[in-house]
């Protein structure tokens, strides 16, 4: 192979969802840990991986049970940061991995952690890695023993890279874990939970106003819960709003255990789709929705961007607050060419590929995780005018770009408006510093 593997959107659409080429699937080949994929490939490298996500539970601490390599990576990440004093380590040696003797040490380690802290933790999140996946460790049993000795809830967290392509990937499983301590209680008809992200929605997101106008007085997000008592009040919700697909499993569990129904919305940058989703939300929840002014503001921002910069072409990466294929499709529908997409294809987002193929059949699709990306080189004919995502910025270092991966989560019309405003700032800066 002499170049990075890619397929055009047309070629992928013709192959169909069941025949995605192996180089575009992370389970189909060796995984290439390029600088563009460190956040995606290593759960502890950047952003909200399993370990950091589990610690969004207020007052919790974590015991990482792992080989030395995983422990070293985690300690290097946390250092003296906000999670440094909440992370503890039980490191496995070769004998532990072969015999499983470390399992007898976990309860003692949890007792020592709880007794050593000035304030008792609200919960101990016990994070285990692929070694225990291969051993078949029964973590539910281990956690029950820990809880019986300390009186403090112990919650299993699975950092299994082996399950990334399975039914229950790590970031799906950890979302269930962080809500698992909610208990049945009195419900409030005017309370709603927002599930999906481990950091809050942008402050100006219109979803808050829509819910308030519908009579919702209390909107709770895990990331805005300052104490465990505030977290426990999430059990009062009349219904949950799932804003990211990886939270669906957690919502199903809450529906089963606490009888809290849920409605799912998808993050989109297509103003027409956003408007339809809000209309359907109102129909499902029994209230009227008028988003015409919010939509007009977002579309005004898009028009202003086009007036200033014409129809620039884009490369879209996956290290950003968006599904790269949905975002690419939205850009195409606005009339902006998309030359490349860097993304991992699966059943959930293949539906976008068919629509992209209709609008832009020659758009090239690469996988950051393919070892062939070692051979990626910029082609003059493929050079975009702007890039979105840290990975795309890595591949096109001299092109104006926007990382678009801040912890404040963009959503709805406000997210689209902010995207084009941020893009305009980057493009303007590129003009001044060619």
C-alpha positions as CSV (number, residue, x, y, z in Angstrom):
1,X,0.0,0.0,0.0
2,X,1.4,3.4,-1.1
3,X,-1.1,5.7,0.4
4,X,-3.6,6.0,3.2
5,X,-6.6,3.9,2.7
6,X,-9.9,5.7,1.9
7,X,-13.2,5.1,0.2
8,X,-15.4,7.7,-1.4
9,X,-18.9,8.1,-0.1
10,X,-20.2,6.7,-3.3
11,X,-18.1,3.5,-2.9
12,X,-19.2,3.0,0.7
13,X,-22.9,3.5,-0.2
14,X,-22.6,1.0,-2.9
15,X,-20.9,-1.6,-0.6
16,X,-23.6,-1.2,2.0
17,X,-23.5,-1.2,5.8
18,X,-22.7,-4.9,6.0
19,X,-19.6,-4.5,3.9
20,X,-17.6,-1.7,5.4
21,X,-13.9,-2.2,4.5
22,X,-11.8,-3.5,7.4
23,X,-9.4,-0.5,7.3
24,X,-12.4,1.8,8.2
25,X,-13.4,-0.3,11.1
26,X,-11.4,-0.4,14.3
27,X,-12.2,-4.1,14.9
28,X,-11.0,-5.0,11.4
29,X,-7.2,-4.3,11.7
30,X,-4.4,-3.3,14.0
31,X,-5.1,0.1,15.7
32,X,-2.8,2.9,14.7
33,X,-2.3,5.3,17.7
34,X,-1.6,8.4,15.6
35,X,-1.3,11.8,17.2
36,X,-4.7,12.4,15.7
37,X,-6.3,9.6,17.7
38,X,-4.8,9.7,21.2
39,X,-8.0,10.9,22.8
40,X,-10.1,8.3,21.0
41,X,-7.8,5.4,21.3
42,X,-6.8,5.6,25.0
43,X,-9.6,6.0,27.5
44,X,-7.4,7.9,29.9
45,X,-5.5,10.1,27.4
46,X,-7.8,13.2,27.1
47,X,-11.3,14.3,27.6
48,X,-13.9,12.1,29.4
49,X,-12.6,8.6,29.3
50,X,-13.9,5.9,31.6
51,X,-11.9,7.0,34.6
52,X,-12.7,10.7,34.5
53,X,-16.3,10.0,33.5
54,X,-16.8,7.8,36.6
55,X,-15.5,10.5,38.8
56,X,-18.2,12.9,37.8
57,X,-20.2,11.3,40.5
58,X,-19.9,13.9,43.3
59,X,-17.8,12.9,46.2
60,X,-16.6,9.7,44.7
61,X,-13.1,8.2,44.6
62,X,-11.7,5.6,42.3
63,X,-9.5,2.5,42.7
64,X,-7.9,1.5,39.5
65,X,-7.0,-2.2,39.4
66,X,-4.6,-2.6,36.5
67,X,-1.2,-3.6,35.3
68,X,1.5,-1.0,35.9
69,X,1.3,0.5,32.3
70,X,-2.3,1.5,32.8
71,X,-1.6,2.9,36.3
72,X,1.4,4.9,35.0
73,X,-0.6,6.4,32.2
74,X,-3.4,7.4,34.6
75,X,-1.1,8.9,37.2
76,X,0.7,10.9,34.4
77,X,-2.7,12.2,33.2
78,X,-4.0,13.3,36.6
79,X,-0.9,14.5,38.3
80,X,-1.9,17.4,40.6
81,X,-5.1,18.1,38.7
82,X,-8.6,18.1,40.0
83,X,-8.7,14.3,40.1
84,X,-5.3,13.7,41.6
85,X,-6.5,13.3,45.2
86,X,-9.4,11.0,44.1
87,X,-7.4,8.4,42.3
88,X,-5.9,5.3,44.0
89,X,-4.1,2.4,42.4
90,X,-3.9,-1.4,43.0
91,X,-1.3,-2.6,40.5
92,X,-1.2,-6.1,39.2
93,X,2.0,-8.1,38.6
94,X,2.4,-11.2,36.4
95,X,1.4,-13.6,39.2
96,X,-1.8,-11.5,39.9
97,X,-2.8,-11.8,36.3
98,X,-2.1,-15.5,36.0
99,X,-3.7,-16.5,39.4
100,X,-6.2,-13.7,40.1
101,X,-4.8,-13.3,43.6
102,X,-5.2,-9.5,43.3
103,X,-9.0,-10.1,43.8
104,X,-8.4,-10.8,47.5
105,X,-6.6,-7.4,47.9
106,X,-9.4,-5.2,46.5
107,X,-11.6,-5.2,49.6
108,X,-8.6,-4.4,51.8
109,X,-7.6,-1.6,49.5
110,X,-11.1,-0.1,49.6
111,X,-11.1,-0.3,53.4
112,X,-7.8,1.5,53.5
113,X,-8.9,4.2,51.1
114,X,-12.1,4.9,53.0
115,X,-10.4,5.0,56.4
116,X,-7.6,7.3,55.2
117,X,-9.8,10.2,54.0
118,X,-10.9,13.0,56.2
119,X,-14.4,12.8,54.7
120,X,-15.9,9.5,53.7
121,X,-16.4,9.2,49.9
122,X,-20.0,9.0,48.6
123,X,-18.9,6.0,46.5
124,X,-15.9,4.0,45.5
125,X,-15.7,3.5,41.7
126,X,-13.6,0.3,41.1
127,X,-12.2,0.5,37.6
128,X,-10.8,-2.7,36.0
129,X,-9.1,-3.2,32.7
130,X,-8.8,-5.8,29.9
131,X,-6.8,-8.2,32.1
132,X,-9.9,-8.8,34.3
133,X,-12.1,-9.0,31.3
134,X,-9.9,-12.0,30.1
135,X,-10.0,-13.5,33.6
136,X,-13.8,-13.2,33.7
137,X,-13.8,-11.4,37.1
138,X,-17.2,-11.1,38.8
139,X,-16.9,-7.4,39.7
140,X,-20.5,-7.3,41.1
141,X,-19.5,-9.8,43.7
142,X,-16.3,-8.0,44.5
143,X,-18.1,-4.7,44.9
144,X,-20.7,-6.3,47.2
145,X,-17.9,-7.5,49.5
146,X,-16.3,-4.0,49.6
147,X,-19.6,-2.4,50.4
148,X,-20.3,-4.9,53.2
149,X,-17.0,-4.0,54.9
150,X,-17.1,-0.3,54.5
151,X,-20.8,0.6,54.3
152,X,-20.0,2.8,51.3
153,X,-21.3,1.9,47.8
154,X,-18.8,0.3,45.5
155,X,-19.5,0.6,41.8
156,X,-17.8,-1.4,39.0
157,X,-16.4,0.5,36.0
158,X,-15.1,-1.4,33.0
159,X,-12.3,0.0,31.0
160,X,-12.3,-2.8,28.5
161,X,-10.9,-1.8,25.1
162,X,-11.8,-5.3,24.0
163,X,-15.5,-4.4,24.1
164,X,-15.3,-1.2,22.1
165,X,-17.1,-2.7,19.1
166,X,-19.5,-4.8,21.3
167,X,-23.0,-4.3,22.6
168,X,-21.7,-2.5,25.7
169,X,-18.7,-0.4,25.0
170,X,-16.8,1.2,27.9
171,X,-18.3,4.7,27.5
172,X,-21.8,3.2,27.4
173,X,-21.2,1.0,30.4
174,X,-19.8,3.8,32.6
175,X,-22.8,6.0,32.0
176,X,-24.9,3.2,33.5
177,X,-22.5,3.0,36.4
178,X,-22.7,6.7,37.4
179,X,-26.5,6.6,37.5
180,X,-26.7,3.2,39.2
181,X,-26.8,4.7,42.8
182,X,-30.0,6.6,42.2
183,X,-32.8,5.1,44.3
184,X,-36.6,5.2,43.9
185,X,-38.2,8.2,45.6
186,X,-41.0,10.7,45.2
187,X,-41.3,12.1,41.7
188,X,-41.7,15.7,40.7
189,X,-43.9,16.4,37.6
190,X,-41.8,19.6,37.0
191,X,-38.4,18.0,37.0
192,X,-36.3,16.7,34.1
193,X,-32.8,15.2,33.8
194,X,-30.5,15.8,30.8
195,X,-28.5,12.6,30.2
196,X,-25.6,12.1,27.8
197,X,-22.7,14.4,28.5
198,X,-20.2,14.6,31.4
199,X,-20.0,18.3,31.1
200,X,-22.9,20.8,30.9
201,X,-24.6,22.2,27.9
202,X,-23.7,25.7,26.7
203,X,-25.4,28.2,28.9
204,X,-27.3,29.8,26.0
205,X,-28.8,26.6,24.7
206,X,-32.4,27.1,23.8
207,X,-33.4,23.7,25.3
208,X,-33.4,25.2,28.8
209,X,-35.9,27.9,27.7
210,X,-38.1,25.4,25.8
211,X,-38.4,23.2,28.9
212,X,-39.0,26.2,31.2
213,X,-41.8,27.5,29.0
214,X,-43.3,24.0,29.1
215,X,-43.6,24.2,32.9
216,X,-40.4,22.4,33.8
217,X,-38.9,24.2,36.9
218,X,-36.0,21.9,37.7
219,X,-33.5,20.7,35.0
220,X,-30.7,18.6,36.4
221,X,-27.4,17.5,34.7
222,X,-24.9,15.2,36.4
223,X,-22.1,17.7,35.7
224,X,-23.9,20.5,37.5
225,X,-24.5,18.4,40.7
226,X,-22.1,19.8,43.3
227,X,-22.9,17.3,46.0
228,X,-24.1,13.7,46.3
229,X,-27.4,15.0,47.8
230,X,-28.0,17.0,44.6
231,X,-27.1,13.9,42.5
232,X,-29.7,11.8,44.5
233,X,-32.4,14.3,43.6
234,X,-32.1,13.2,39.9
235,X,-34.3,10.3,41.0
236,X,-37.2,12.9,41.2
237,X,-37.3,13.4,37.5
238,X,-40.6,13.1,35.6
239,X,-38.7,12.0,32.5
240,X,-35.2,11.9,31.2
241,X,-33.9,13.6,28.0
242,X,-31.2,11.6,26.3
243,X,-29.0,13.9,24.3
244,X,-26.2,11.5,23.3
245,X,-26.7,7.9,22.1
246,X,-24.2,6.4,24.6
247,X,-26.6,7.3,27.4
248,X,-29.5,5.3,26.0
249,X,-28.5,2.2,28.0
250,X,-28.4,4.1,31.2
251,X,-31.8,5.6,30.5
252,X,-33.2,2.2,29.8
253,X,-31.9,1.1,33.2
254,X,-33.4,4.1,35.0
255,X,-36.7,3.4,33.2
256,X,-36.6,-0.2,34.5
257,X,-35.4,0.5,38.0
258,X,-37.1,3.9,38.8
259,X,-39.9,3.9,36.2
260,X,-38.6,7.2,34.7
261,X,-39.4,7.2,31.0
262,X,-37.1,8.9,28.5
263,X,-37.2,10.8,25.2
264,X,-34.2,10.9,23.0
265,X,-32.8,13.8,21.0
266,X,-29.8,13.7,18.7
267,X,-27.2,16.4,18.5
268,X,-27.4,17.8,15.0
269,X,-26.1,20.9,13.1
270,X,-28.9,20.8,10.6
271,X,-31.4,23.5,11.5
272,X,-34.3,21.7,9.8
273,X,-33.6,18.5,11.7
274,X,-33.2,20.4,15.0
275,X,-36.6,22.1,14.5
276,X,-38.3,18.8,13.7
277,X,-36.8,17.2,16.8
278,X,-38.1,20.0,19.1
279,X,-41.5,19.7,17.5
280,X,-41.5,15.9,18.2
281,X,-40.4,16.6,21.7
282,X,-43.3,18.8,22.3
283,X,-45.7,16.3,20.8
284,X,-44.3,13.5,23.0
285,X,-44.3,15.5,26.2
286,X,-47.6,17.3,25.5
287,X,-46.6,20.9,25.1
288,X,-46.3,23.4,22.2
289,X,-42.9,24.4,20.9
290,X,-42.1,27.6,18.9
291,X,-38.4,27.7,17.9
292,X,-38.7,30.0,14.9
293,X,-36.7,32.8,16.4
294,X,-33.9,30.5,17.6
295,X,-33.8,28.9,14.1
296,X,-33.7,32.3,12.4
297,X,-30.7,33.4,14.6
298,X,-28.7,30.3,13.7
299,X,-29.5,30.6,10.0
300,X,-28.6,34.3,10.1
301,X,-25.2,33.3,11.4
302,X,-24.7,30.8,8.6
303,X,-25.7,33.5,6.0
304,X,-23.3,35.9,7.6
305,X,-20.5,33.3,7.3
306,X,-21.3,32.7,3.7
307,X,-21.4,36.4,2.9
308,X,-17.9,36.8,4.3
309,X,-16.2,33.7,3.0
310,X,-18.3,32.3,0.2
311,X,-18.6,28.5,0.1
312,X,-15.3,27.2,1.6
313,X,-14.6,23.5,1.4
314,X,-14.1,21.5,4.6
315,X,-12.3,18.5,6.0
316,X,-14.2,17.1,9.0
317,X,-12.5,15.1,11.8
318,X,-13.9,13.0,14.6
319,X,-12.1,14.5,17.6
320,X,-14.8,17.1,18.2
321,X,-18.3,17.6,19.7
322,X,-20.2,16.1,16.8
323,X,-20.7,12.9,14.8
324,X,-18.3,13.7,11.9
325,X,-20.7,12.2,9.4
326,X,-23.7,14.1,10.6
327,X,-21.7,17.3,10.7
328,X,-20.4,16.7,7.2
329,X,-23.9,16.1,5.9
330,X,-25.2,19.3,7.6
331,X,-22.4,21.3,5.9
332,X,-23.3,19.7,2.5
333,X,-26.9,20.6,3.0
334,X,-25.9,24.2,3.6
335,X,-24.0,24.2,0.3
336,X,-20.5,23.9,1.6
337,X,-18.3,21.2,-0.1
338,X,-16.8,18.5,2.1
339,X,-13.6,17.0,0.7
340,X,-12.7,14.6,3.5
341,X,-14.1,12.9,6.6
342,X,-11.9,11.3,9.2
343,X,-14.1,9.0,11.2
344,X,-14.9,5.5,12.5
345,X,-17.8,4.0,10.7
346,X,-20.4,1.8,12.3
347,X,-24.1,0.8,12.0
348,X,-25.3,3.9,13.8
349,X,-23.7,6.5,11.5
350,X,-23.7,4.6,8.2
351,X,-27.1,6.1,7.4
352,X,-25.4,9.5,7.0
353,X,-23.0,8.0,4.4
354,X,-25.8,7.2,2.0
355,X,-27.1,10.8,2.2
356,X,-23.6,12.2,1.8
357,X,-23.1,10.0,-1.3
358,X,-26.1,11.5,-2.9
359,X,-24.9,15.1,-2.3
360,X,-21.2,14.6,-2.6
361,X,-20.2,11.2,-4.0
362,X,-16.5,11.9,-4.2
363,X,-16.1,12.9,-0.5
364,X,-13.2,10.8,0.8
365,X,-13.6,8.8,4.1
366,X,-10.5,7.9,6.1
367,X,-10.2,6.1,9.4
368,X,-7.8,7.7,12.0
369,X,-7.3,4.2,13.4
370,X,-6.0,2.6,10.2
371,X,-2.3,1.9,10.2
372,X,-2.3,3.1,6.6
373,X,-2.7,6.7,7.9
374,X,1.0,6.6,8.4
375,X,1.1,7.2,4.7
376,X,-1.4,10.1,4.7
377,X,-0.2,13.1,2.7
378,X,-2.0,16.3,1.8
379,X,-3.1,16.3,-1.9
380,X,-3.3,19.6,-3.6
381,X,-6.6,18.7,-5.1
382,X,-8.0,17.7,-1.7
383,X,-6.7,20.7,0.3
384,X,-9.7,22.2,2.2
385,X,-10.3,25.8,2.9
386,X,-11.1,25.1,6.6
387,X,-11.0,22.1,9.0
388,X,-13.1,21.0,11.9
389,X,-11.7,18.8,14.7
390,X,-8.3,18.4,16.3
391,X,-7.5,15.4,14.2
392,X,-8.3,17.2,10.9
393,X,-6.2,20.1,12.2
394,X,-3.3,17.7,12.7
395,X,-3.5,16.5,9.1
396,X,-3.9,20.0,7.7
397,X,-1.7,22.0,10.1
398,X,-1.5,25.1,7.8
399,X,-5.2,25.4,7.1
400,X,-7.6,27.6,9.3
401,X,-9.4,25.3,11.7
402,X,-11.5,24.9,14.8
403,X,-10.9,22.2,17.3
404,X,-14.6,22.3,18.4
405,X,-14.0,20.1,21.4
406,X,-14.5,22.3,24.4
407,X,-16.0,20.8,27.5
408,X,-19.0,23.1,27.3
409,X,-21.3,21.0,25.1
410,X,-22.9,22.6,22.0
411,X,-26.4,21.6,21.3
412,X,-29.3,22.7,19.1
413,X,-29.6,26.0,17.3
414,X,-27.2,27.6,19.9
415,X,-24.6,25.0,19.0
416,X,-24.9,25.6,15.2
417,X,-24.8,29.4,15.8
418,X,-21.7,29.1,17.9
419,X,-20.0,26.8,15.4
420,X,-20.3,29.2,12.5
421,X,-19.3,32.2,14.6
422,X,-16.2,30.3,15.8
423,X,-15.5,29.3,12.2
424,X,-15.7,32.9,11.1
425,X,-13.2,33.9,13.7
426,X,-10.8,31.2,12.6
427,X,-11.2,32.1,8.9
428,X,-10.7,35.8,9.6
429,X,-7.6,35.0,11.5
430,X,-6.3,33.0,8.6
431,X,-6.9,35.9,6.3
432,X,-4.8,38.2,8.5
433,X,-2.1,35.6,8.9
434,X,-1.8,33.8,5.6
